[in-house]
Amino acid sequence: MKSFFTKNRIPQLVLLGVIILITFYLIFNESGVISYYSLQGELNGIRAKVDSSKVRIVQLESEIDSLKDVRFKIEKVAREKYNLKKKGEKVFKIKEK
C-alpha cells in the first residue's frame, strides 16, 4: 500500500498550498477583492450625492436669477418666508388643525 505523501506528491501539495495562500491573500487583505467592492459601493454613493448636489445648485442658481429679475417673485418670497407686509396691510394667520 502506497502512502499518500510520496516523493512525487509533496511538490504538488506544496504548490497547491502556496496557491491557496496566495488566493486567500488576494481576496482578504486590505487592498483585496472584498475591500475593492466595498470601496466601489462607497464611491457610487458619493457620486450619487455629488450629482444630486449639482442638481440642487442649478435649482438654487435659477431661483437666485429669478429673484434678481422678477419683482413679483421678490415680493412673494418676502411675504411668505420673512412675514413682511406693506404699510396698512392686515396679516391673518391661519392655523391648520
NORSULKA-V849045 format. One line per field, one symbol per residue. phi: phi as a letter, one per 30 degrees, with the letter a starting at -180 (. if undefined). psi: psi as a letter, one per 20 degrees, with the letter a starting at -180 (. if undefined). A space follows every 50 residues. Layout:
# NORSULKA-V849045
phi->???
psi->???
This chain:
# NORSULKA-V849045
phi->.dddcddddddddddddddddddddddcdecddddedddddddddddddd ddddddddddddddddddccdedddddddddchdbddidccccccdc
psi->pqqhmrhhhghghgggggggggghghgirgkagghghhhgggghghhggg ghhgghggghhhhgghhhhohggggggggghjlqrrpiqppppppq.
